[in-house]
Amino acid sequence: MELKLDGSADEALRQIEEKRLCFAFRQGFS
């Protein structure tokens, strides 16, 4: 699968990172 380094790909990566941080935050303070 080929990833294009354009705005949409950057936005998708940012959303994934935010979800990871939110998950880690909830795990750490549960």
VMD Tcl script that builds the backbone (N, CA, C; Angstrom):
set m [mol new atoms 90]
animate dup $m
set s [atomselect $m all]
$s set {name element resname resid chain x y z} {
  {N N MET 1 A 0.837 -1.200 0.000}
  {CA C MET 1 A 0.000 0.000 0.000}
  {C C MET 1 A 0.875 1.254 0.000}
  {N N GLU 2 A 0.528 2.178 -0.851}
  {CA C GLU 2 A 1.362 3.366 -1.034}
  {C C GLU 2 A 0.763 4.561 -0.308}
  {N N LEU 3 A 1.579 5.230 0.478}
  {CA C LEU 3 A 1.108 6.412 1.192}
  {C C LEU 3 A 1.649 7.663 0.524}
  {N N LYS 4 A 0.737 8.587 0.251}
  {CA C LYS 4 A 1.167 9.864 -0.300}
  {C C LYS 4 A 1.314 10.868 0.828}
  {N N LEU 5 A 2.430 11.567 0.838}
  {CA C LEU 5 A 2.686 12.529 1.902}
  {C C LEU 5 A 2.050 13.875 1.548}
  {N N ASP 6 A 0.700 13.855 1.566}
  {CA C ASP 6 A -0.003 15.097 1.281}
  {C C ASP 6 A -0.781 15.533 2.521}
  {N N GLY 7 A -1.624 16.533 2.393}
  {CA C GLY 7 A -2.358 17.056 3.537}
  {C C GLY 7 A -3.258 16.018 4.179}
  {N N SER 8 A -3.933 15.210 3.356}
  {CA C SER 8 A -4.875 14.238 3.911}
  {C C SER 8 A -4.152 13.151 4.693}
  {N N ALA 9 A -3.006 12.721 4.206}
  {CA C ALA 9 A -2.227 11.709 4.913}
  {C C ALA 9 A -1.705 12.276 6.228}
  {N N ASP 10 A -1.255 13.516 6.197}
  {CA C ASP 10 A -0.756 14.161 7.405}
  {C C ASP 10 A -1.866 14.286 8.443}
  {N N GLU 11 A -3.075 14.622 7.981}
  {CA C GLU 11 A -4.215 14.744 8.884}
  {C C GLU 11 A -4.582 13.398 9.489}
  {N N ALA 12 A -4.524 12.347 8.687}
  {CA C ALA 12 A -4.841 11.000 9.183}
  {C C ALA 12 A -3.840 10.577 10.255}
  {N N LEU 13 A -2.563 10.839 10.010}
  {CA C LEU 13 A -1.535 10.493 10.993}
  {C C LEU 13 A -1.728 11.274 12.287}
  {N N ARG 14 A -2.137 12.533 12.147}
  {CA C ARG 14 A -2.364 13.360 13.333}
  {C C ARG 14 A -3.542 12.811 14.150}
  {N N GLN 15 A -4.578 12.379 13.480}
  {CA C GLN 15 A -5.735 11.821 14.191}
  {C C GLN 15 A -5.360 10.525 14.904}
  {N N ILE 16 A -4.568 9.685 14.240}
  {CA C ILE 16 A -4.118 8.433 14.858}
  {C C ILE 16 A -3.287 8.725 16.102}
  {N N GLU 17 A -2.396 9.687 16.003}
  {CA C GLU 17 A -1.543 10.048 17.138}
  {C C GLU 17 A -2.378 10.576 18.301}
  {N N GLU 18 A -3.394 11.386 17.986}
  {CA C GLU 18 A -4.260 11.919 19.037}
  {C C GLU 18 A -5.010 10.793 19.742}
  {N N LYS 19 A -5.475 9.814 18.970}
  {CA C LYS 19 A -6.183 8.680 19.566}
  {C C LYS 19 A -5.246 7.875 20.462}
  {N N ARG 20 A -4.009 7.684 20.023}
  {CA C ARG 20 A -3.030 6.954 20.832}
  {C C ARG 20 A -2.755 7.684 22.145}
  {N N LEU 21 A -2.569 8.999 22.076}
  {CA C LEU 21 A -2.295 9.775 23.282}
  {C C LEU 21 A -3.492 9.750 24.219}
  {N N CYS 22 A -4.698 9.855 23.667}
  {CA C CYS 22 A -5.903 9.833 24.487}
  {C C CYS 22 A -6.042 8.476 25.172}
  {N N PHE 23 A -5.772 7.407 24.449}
  {CA C PHE 23 A -5.847 6.059 25.019}
  {C C PHE 23 A -4.828 5.889 26.139}
  {N N ALA 24 A -3.602 6.330 25.896}
  {CA C ALA 24 A -2.544 6.214 26.905}
  {C C ALA 24 A -2.895 7.042 28.139}
  {N N PHE 25 A -3.489 8.209 27.921}
  {CA C PHE 25 A -3.880 9.069 29.028}
  {C C PHE 25 A -4.927 8.374 29.895}
  {N N ARG 26 A -5.950 7.791 29.259}
  {CA C ARG 26 A -7.003 7.096 30.005}
  {C C ARG 26 A -6.440 5.881 30.741}
  {N N GLN 27 A -5.536 5.148 30.098}
  {CA C GLN 27 A -4.937 3.974 30.740}
  {C C GLN 27 A -4.120 4.384 31.970}
  {N N GLY 28 A -3.406 5.486 31.840}
  {CA C GLY 28 A -2.529 5.925 32.918}
  {C C GLY 28 A -3.299 6.446 34.132}
  {N N PHE 29 A -4.513 6.962 33.911}
  {CA C PHE 29 A -5.259 7.587 34.996}
  {C C PHE 29 A -6.545 6.852 35.328}
  {N N SER 30 A -6.651 5.594 34.906}
  {CA C SER 30 A -7.861 4.824 35.187}
  {C C SER 30 A -7.836 4.275 36.614}
}
mol reanalyze $m
mol bondsrecalc $m
mol representation Tube
mol addrep $m
